[in-house]
Amino acid sequence: MVKDKEKNWKQIFYSRWFLVLLFVLFLVLLISYLRAYYQEYLVRKEISDLQAQIKSLEAKKIETVQLLKYVQTSTFVEEKARTEFNLAKPGENVTIIDSNNNGEVNRQEKQTMVKWSRVSNLTKWFKFFFINN
């Protein structure tokens, strides 16, 4: 009888169904392990991304604090008053340089443009290719 029980257990352990059951159990365990490993990988990646973001935000904060300190100085206020409001210190002379060379040249250019605007394009092309050469 003892041999029959051992024989039954051996038949169970050496049967194909038992091997299939072990294989399915192994696959379930493997899939659950891989899923947990992938989730851990995602968490680690998110942590490293957040740490990089923290570093960039800290650098931006330092830059902003430095800019704030500069904006609060009198040098910045004076620079803005000169560039944006065209102000000068008492006793300074301000010189404005006109970008146009001569007012007459501009009038001549305008008269030429008015004269040429009345001419047809065909005439302009003809004069460009055959007369100006």
QUICOR-V290299 format. One record per residue. N is the residue number from 1. RES is the residue in one small letter. PSI is psi in degrees with one decimal (NA if undefined). Layout:
N,RES,PSI
N,RES,PSI
This chain:
1,m,-38.2
2,v,-38.4
3,k,-33.2
4,d,-40.9
5,k,-43.5
6,e,-37.1
7,k,-41.7
8,n,-44.8
9,w,-40.3
10,k,-39.9
11,q,-39.2
12,i,-47.5
13,f,-29.5
14,y,3.8
15,s,159.4
16,r,-33.3
17,w,-38.1
18,f,-41.0
19,l,-40.4
20,v,-42.6
21,l,-42.9
22,l,-40.8
23,f,-43.6
24,v,-42.9
25,l,-41.5
26,f,-42.7
27,l,-41.5
28,v,-44.9
29,l,-40.5
30,l,-44.2
31,i,-41.8
32,s,-38.0
33,y,-45.7
34,l,-38.6
35,r,-43.8
36,a,-39.7
37,y,-41.0
38,y,-40.2
39,q,-40.0
40,e,-39.7
41,y,-44.3
42,l,-40.0
43,v,-43.5
44,r,-41.1
45,k,-43.3
46,e,-39.1
47,i,-45.0
48,s,-37.7
49,d,-42.3
50,l,-36.3
51,q,-39.4
52,a,-39.1
53,q,-38.2
54,i,-44.4
55,k,-43.2
56,s,-37.3
57,l,-36.3
58,e,-40.9
59,a,-41.3
60,k,-37.6
61,k,-44.5
62,i,-43.3
63,e,-41.0
64,t,-39.5
65,v,-41.7
66,q,-41.0
67,l,-40.7
68,l,-43.0
69,k,-40.7
70,y,-40.0
71,v,-29.9
72,q,-6.6
73,t,160.0
74,s,-25.5
75,t,-43.8
76,f,-43.4
77,v,-43.6
78,e,-42.9
79,e,-44.6
80,k,-39.1
81,a,-37.9
82,r,-44.1
83,t,-41.0
84,e,-31.9
85,f,1.2
86,n,42.7
87,l,157.3
88,a,158.8
89,k,155.4
90,p,132.7
91,g,-10.0
92,e,147.1
93,n,132.1
94,v,128.5
95,t,129.1
96,i,124.0
97,i,123.9
98,d,134.3
99,s,-18.9
100,n,140.5
101,n,-48.4
102,n,138.7
103,g,-31.6
104,e,-37.1
105,v,-41.2
106,n,-40.2
107,r,-38.4
108,q,-42.0
109,e,-41.4
110,k,-40.5
111,q,-38.9
112,t,-42.0
113,m,-38.8
114,v,-40.5
115,k,-44.0
116,w,-21.1
117,s,-19.2
118,r,-10.0
119,v,143.5
120,s,158.6
121,n,-38.3
122,l,-42.6
123,t,-39.8
124,k,-45.3
125,w,-41.9
126,f,-46.2
127,k,-36.5
128,f,-44.3
129,f,-34.7
130,f,-30.5
131,i,-39.6
132,n,-12.3
133,n,NA
